[in-house]
């Protein structure tokens, strides 16, 4: 659909690894990656394997989306194994160079220095020409969005990891997005939940003083201390930044965090929703979740802690819920641009934990396919969603082809009240407001398709 594979495109190839009972995980190049992903055709198998070894968990830079107008490519990976000695890898350099050169020349700025100064204020971008297909071409920039903060990335150097040394890469700039780690997000949401608990002191009307209806005077300051909206703001800000680089500069972008399965998934999925109207449809939203969250190995089993009685497990974190709240804020600001509404987001948030469907069980595609065999033993959540799509359809929807540029300042964001406050009767909207919080999903007698029917074919067509 987006032109990365198919139609005889000679620039890209599908790198495949086999998921089967007889193939142990150690024999897979990247066990936490999908069974196939897109890489430049200019690299051979030895180079691909070498580049993968330079990345944490061998999660090498993989192309996950291409801008149809500019040809810029969004790629994702984990952090490099640079260490304190700032080690480099020639094949990783060649791989990122191939991504940098992706795109269409007629979108290339005539004055790269002027474009760089306008968009990034940087004077470090290389101005020398390079030879491509016997032609001298002024290199377009390449951007690395490290979702971590600079301090966190520097700390990882002591573990033999860290961030790229951009001096090794042509016309490349590295930016830190300051999105904090899973532990901070878990603590932030816990503080938020504690703040939103109903005040039992005034649970009966007889004991309520005249000032009770005014609520807690420290509500806003307490909300600020949780940091929750700040985290939402930073995810949206990083996503908008990536989308603008690809749209206005025609520049390819590499997104990564530490291991590339939490913050990276948030930013890549959100950026693509901003740029590509297909992902704002019900079907497309399902595809982007399957692609960026499930196939690229967000650790749902550990983050949600299915069947884990240890409440203090440090791997728990509300990363996917936080992303759904980011999407909810987009639908609040730009409701007509989305085919779905809040009801679909609530449905996904509920069934993330319900285990009624097989999608969110396991940490990786390999877990689900080989170990848990969800394709044979469970039903896909999307079979229900698509069968009952009218229950999630936004009546105001319009197909808006151009990119979306939402506001991401904290003052422009809202708390997802329907998710956090629906069990507090006093928080429900008035019946005269035109809003009703009823999460009744109806019967479950749909003629479900098996897990793989929708997504193995649609994911392939989407690339």
N, C-alpha and C positions, 0 to 999 in steps of 0.2 A: 504493500500500500504506500509506503513512504519512499520506496526506491532503493533500499539497502541491498536487497536480494531480488532475484527474478529479472525478467526482461533482458536477459543477457548482459547484465551489468558486470563488467570485467574488473571493477575496482575493489570488490568486496568478496569475501568468502565466508562460508559457515564453518567454523571449527567445531567438530563434534567429538563428544566423549560418550562411551557406552555406559548406560545404567542398566545393570542386569545382576541377578543373584550370583552368577559365576564371576563377576568382575568386582573385586573388593574396592573399597573407597580409596585405598592407597594407590591403586593403579589408575585412578582418574587424575587428569591434570589439575582440575580445580573442583573437588567434590561438592563444594557449596555453590557452584555455578549451575546453570541449566545444562541440559544435555547438548545444546548447541548454542553458539553465540557468534556474533559478526565481528570479523577482524579484517584489516586490509589484505587484499590479495597479493600485495607485494612481499609479504613475509612468508617464509617457508616454515615447515613444522619445527625445525630445530630452533629457529629464531623465536617462534611463538612460545615454545617451552622455556627457552632462556629468559624471555621477557616475563613470563609468569613467575619464575623463581625469584625474580627481583621484587615481587610484591607480597605483602603479608597474606598468608593463607593461599598463596598463588592466585589471588583474585586480580588477574591482569586487566589492563584497560580494554574494555569491550564496548563496541558501538551499540547504543541502545535506541537512538533516534536520529533522524536526519531532517533538517529543515528543507522543505520542498522548494522554497524560493531561493534561498542562499546556498544550499548544499552544505551548510555547516553541520557538523556532527556532534552530538552529545555522547560522551563516553563516561564510563564509571569504572572504578577500581577500588582497591584498598591502598594503604600508604606504602611507599617504597621502603625497601630494606636498606636504607642509606646509612644509619648509625652515626656515631660521633665523627667518624672519619669521612662522612659524606661520600660513600661509595656510589658509583654509577654503574650502569649496565648499557652496553652499546646497543643491544636489541630493544631494550625499553626506549632508548632515545630514538631508534629507527621507527618504532611503533608509533610514538607520539608525533614524530615528524610526518608520518603518513596520514595521521589524523589531521594534523595542522594543514596539510596541503589539500585536504578534502574541500570540496566546494566548487563553485562556478566562477570563472575568472571575471565575468562581466559584473559581478557583485563586489569585486575587489576594489578598495578605495584607491583612487589615483595618487593620493598623497597619504601614505600610511603614517608618516610622522604626524601630520595634522590630525588624522583620525584618532591616533593613539593619544595625542594630547587632549583632544576634545572629550574622549570617553574615559580615559584612565589617568590622565595627567602624567603619564610615565614617559621618560626619555630613553629608557633602556632597550626598547624594542629594536631588534637588529634591522638595519636599513640596507644591508648588502643584498644583492640579487642572488638567486639560486637558479640552477638550470633544471628545468622540468620538461621532459620530452623535447630536448634540444632547444628550448626557448628560455630566454632570460626572464624570470618573473620576480617581482618584488614580493617578498614573503608577507603573507597576511599574519596577524597575530594569533597566538594560541593561548588560552587561559586555563589555569588550574584553580578550581574553587575547592580549597581545603575547608571542609565544613567545621573543623575544629578551631580553637583559638591558637595563637602563636605559641603561648606558653605550653599548652598541652602537646603540640606537635614537637616542640623542642624537648620536652620531657621524654617523649617516646624514643628519642635518639639513644638514650641510655639503654634501651632494650634492643638496640640494633635496628630501629625503624626510623621514623621521622618524616621529613618532607623533602620534596625535590629541590635540588640545586639548579635553579633555572639557568645558570650560566652554561649548563651542559646542553640546553635545548635552544633551538633557533626561535627567536621572536616570541618567547614564552614569558608570561607573567603569572606569578603565584599570589593569590589573595586568600586571606583567612576570614571565615564567616562567623566565628565566635559562637557557634551553637554548642552548648555544653553537652556532657556525656549522659549515658543512660541513668547513672546514679543520681545526678542532679535532677533529671526529669522525674524520676520516681519520687524523690523527696519533695519536689515542687508540687506534684499532683496530690501527694498525701497531705501537705499543708493546705492545699486548696480544698480538699474534701473535709478536713477538720474545720476549716473556716465556714463551710457551707452547711454544716450540721445544724438542724433546727435547735433553737434554744429551749431546752426542756423546762427551764425555770418558769416560762410563761405558757406552758402547754395547755392550761385550762383557762377559760375566759374569766373565771372569778378572780384569779390572781394577777391578771394583767393590769399594770399601772397605765395611766393615760399616755405615757411616753413610749409604750412598748411598740406601737405601730411604726414609730420612727426608725426602729431597727438599731443595729450596732453603729454608734458614731465612728468607730474605727474601721468600718467595713472596707473603705477604699484603700486606706493605708495598709491594712492586713492583706488585701488582694495584691497590692504592689510587692509586699514582702515575699509572697509565694513565688514571684517571678514568672508565673505561668504565661501571662500574656506577653511578657518580654520574650520568652522562648518561642511562642507562636510568631511573634513579629520577626525574629531573626531567621526562622525557617522561610517565611514568605519573602523577606528581603533578599536572602541568598538566591531564591528561586527566580525572583524578578531580575536580579542582576545577571544570572546566567541567560535568561530569555532575551534580555536586551543585547547582550554580547552577540548572540547568535542571530538575532533579527536585524539589528542595525549595523553591525560590523561584518556580518557574515563569517564570524570567527568560530571555530570549534572550541569546545569546552570539555575539560576533564573534571569530573566531580568525584571526590573521595573524602572519607573521614579516616578512622583508624582501620577498621576491617571492611568498611564499605557496605554494611548491611543495615544500618540504622539511619543516621542522618543523611547518608548518600541516597537512600531510597526516598526519603522525604523530599529532598531537593529535586532529584531527577523527575519524580512523578509530578510534582507541582509545576515545575518548569514546562514540562510537556503539556500539561493541561492548559497553561497560559498560552502556549503557542499553537496548539493543535486542536481545532474544534471537535475532532472525532472523539478525543478523550473526555469531552464534556457531554457526550451522549451516554445513555445507560450502558449500551454495549461497549463503547470505548472506555468508559470508566472501569468496567470489569476487566478489559484487556490490559489497561495500564497497571491495575493492581496485580493481575497475574504475572505480568512481565517484570515490573520494577520491584515488587515486594516478594512474590512467591518464587518465581524462577531464579531471581538473583539472590535468593537465600536470606531474607530477613528471618531471624530466628524466632518464629512465632511460638514454638513449643517452649522455649526458655523465657521469652519476654512475657508471655501470657501465663506460663507455668501450669499448663494443663496437667491435672492429676498429681500435682506436686503439693504436698501438705506443708512444706516449709515456707511459711509466709515471709520469712526473712531472707529468702533466696535472693542473692544480690544480682542475679541475672534478670529478675523481673523488671519490667519498665514499660510505661504506657506509650511507646513510640508510635504504634499504629493509631491508637486513639487520638494522640496529639495531632497526627497528620489528618485524620478525619475532621478534627476541629479546624485545622487550617483550611480544608476544603469547604467546611461549613461557613467560615468567614468569607470565602470567595462567593459562595452562593448568596450570602446576605448582601454583599456589596453589589453583585452583578447577577441578580436572580434570573434574568431572561436569557442569559448565556448558557444555562445548564438545563439539559433535558430532564434531569432528576432533581429532587428537592430533599429537604431534611429527612424525610421518611426513609429514604434509601440509606442515608448515613447512619441513622438510628438502627436500622435493621442490621447493617454490617457490624456496628458497635456491639449490639446484643449477641449476635451469633459468632463473633470473635471468641466468645467465652462459652457458648452453649454446647459446642461439639456436635451439633445436629448435622453439620455438613463437614466434608473432608478437607476443604481448602486450607483451613488454618491449623491443621494438625501437622506436627513435624516441623523441622527447622529448614529443610532444603527439599528441592524436587527429588533428589535421590532418596531421602528419607521417606517421602510420600509414595514414590513409585516402587522402590525396591523393598524397603524394610516394612512399611505400613500398608502398602498396596491399596492406597485409598481409591485408585481408579477402579478397582474391582469390587471394593467393599463399601464404598460410601457414595454419596450423591454430592454433586457440585452445588454450591450456593447459587450459582448463576442460573442454573436450570429453574430454580424457584423464581429468582428475580425477573428473568426474561418471560417466564410463563405468566407472571402476574405483574408485568411492567406497568400496567395502568395504575397500580397502587403506589407507584413511586414516581410517576410522571408529573413534571412541573407544567401546569396549564399555561404559564406565561412564556414558555420556551420559544426562542427564535434561534435559528442557525446563524451564528455570528462568525464569519470567516476570519476576521482580523484578530490579532493577538489581544489578550486582556492585560491591562495594566492596573491592578488593584492598588489600593492604599495599604500600607503595611505598618504605619506608625501605630504605637500602642493606643493613642487616642482614637484611632479609627477602628480598633478591633473590639470584639465583644466576647463575653463568656458564653459558652454553649450551654445555655440554661436548660434547654429541654433534656440534655443528657445528664447534667449534674443535679438538677432540681426536680425532676419529674416525680420523685417519691415524696416530695414535700407538698402537701395539698395547698398550703398557703402561697406557694410559688407559682402555681398554675395560672395561666392568663385568664382574664375574665371571659365569660361566655359571650360577652358583647364585643370582644376585641377582634373577632373573626378568626382566632386561632384556637385550636383544640389539641391537647396532647393526648392522643390515644394511639398506643402502639399495639394495635390489633392487626396481625398479619393474615388473619383469615385461615381458611382450610389449607391443609397440606397434601391435597390429593392430586397435585400436578403430575402429569406424565413426565417424570424426570428423565433427563438424559444422563448417561454416565459422565463421570468427572471429566474425561478427556474429550468428549465429543465437541464441546464448544471451544475449548481453549487450546488444545494442541493445534487445531487447524487455524483458528483466528489469530493466535500469536504469530504463526508462520506467515500468514497473509499480511499481518500488520508490518512486519519488518521489510 
